[in-house]
Amino acid sequence: MILRAATLADLPAVLAFWKIAAEDTNRGDSADGVTALITRDPDALQLAVADGEIVGSLIAGFDGWRCHLYRFAVHPDRRRQGIGAQLLAAAEERFRGFGGRRADAMVLDDNTLAHHAWTAAGYIEQDDCHRWVKSL
């Protein structure tokens, strides 16, 4: 397995992978959105690839102030093999290179599988705030 940045050629495979492995894919996963991400920050979307197939993904975005993690997904058949840990370690190293001091992740309240994964990776739930959103 290798970790590498996604390219524009990966778009169809990434979107198909998220439908299998990620939660809440109906809120804006689109070719245009992923294209904008890769164009703006070519190293933000990291993929774990084995035998030419995507088996994991993680967006590690840095806005110059905060470190954000999105679309942390591992193929259901490949979970509990260390793929997620490798993706997170690479993201955290990327953030340290930017001078980042803390990473955060948005996780759906009912995604208990993800809660266990984040906890195992050393992340803690922040219970003193909630996210406020507005569709544009």
ZAMARGU-4260 file (C-alpha; in steps of 0.2 Angstrom, whole numbers, plus 5000, padded with zeros to 4 digits):
<rodrens>
0) 5000/5000/5000 | 5006/5018/4996 | 5000/5035/5002 | 4999/5048/4989 | 4990/5064/4985
5) 4975/5063/4974 | 4976/5070/4957 | 4962/5076/4945 | 4963/5059/4936 | 4957/5051/4953
10) 4941/5060/4954 | 4929/5047/4948 | 4937/5034/4958 | 4937/5045/4974 | 4919/5049/4972
15) 4915/5031/4970 | 4925/5026/4985 | 4917/5038/4996 | 4900/5031/4992 | 4906/5014/4998
20) 4917/5019/5013 | 4912/5037/5019 | 4897/5043/5029 | 4886/5057/5023 | 4891/5058/5005
25) 4875/5067/5000 | 4880/5085/5006 | 4891/5090/4992 | 4903/5077/4986 | 4905/5082/4968
30) 4918/5082/4955 | 4918/5101/4955 | 4921/5102/4974 | 4935/5089/4973 | 4943/5098/4958
35) 4943/5115/4968 | 4951/5106/4983 | 4965/5098/4973 | 4968/5114/4963 | 4969/5125/4978
40) 4979/5113/4989 | 4986/5098/4979 | 4992/5089/4994 | 4976/5090/5005 | 4967/5075/4999
45) 4978/5060/5003 | 4974/5042/4997 | 4979/5025/5002 | 4981/5014/4987 | 4983/4995/4986
50) 4984/4986/4970 | 4979/5001/4960 | 4963/5003/4971 | 4959/5017/4983 | 4957/5009/5001
55) 4958/5025/5011 | 4956/5043/5011 | 4958/5059/5022 | 4957/5077/5018 | 4970/5086/5028
60) 4966/5105/5026 | 4975/5119/5033 | 4968/5137/5031 | 4983/5146/5039 | 4976/5146/5056
65) 4968/5129/5060 | 4970/5111/5054 | 4955/5102/5049 | 4952/5083/5044 | 4938/5078/5033
70) 4933/5062/5023 | 4942/5050/5034 | 4937/5034/5026 | 4944/5016/5025 | 4936/5003/5013
75) 4925/4992/5024 | 4934/4976/5019 | 4951/4984/5024 | 4947/4992/5041 | 4957/4988/5057
80) 4973/4985/5046 | 4982/5001/5051 | 4977/5011/5035 | 4968/5024/5045 | 4982/5026/5057
85) 4994/5029/5042 | 4983/5042/5034 | 4981/5051/5051 | 5000/5050/5055 | 5004/5058/5037
90) 4991/5072/5040 | 4997/5076/5057 | 5015/5077/5050 | 5009/5089/5036 | 5000/5100/5050
95) 5016/5100/5060 | 5026/5106/5045 | 5014/5121/5043 | 5016/5125/5062 | 4999/5118/5066
100) 4996/5114/5085 | 4979/5106/5085 | 4969/5096/5072 | 4950/5094/5072 | 4938/5083/5064
105) 4919/5084/5061 | 4911/5068/5065 | 4892/5064/5064 | 4884/5061/5081 | 4877/5044/5076
110) 4893/5038/5067 | 4899/5027/5082 | 4911/5017/5071 | 4920/5034/5068 | 4919/5039/5086
115) 4929/5023/5090 | 4942/5026/5077 | 4945/5044/5082 | 4946/5039/5100 | 4959/5025/5096
120) 4969/5038/5087 | 4970/5049/5102 | 4957/5062/5098 | 4944/5068/5111 | 4926/5074/5108
125) 4925/5093/5112 | 4908/5094/5120 | 4908/5113/5124 | 4904/5119/5106 | 4894/5114/5091
130) 4896/5118/5073 | 4885/5131/5065 | 4882/5130/5046 | 4873/5139/5032 | 4872/5133/5014
135) 4878/5145/5001
</rodrens>
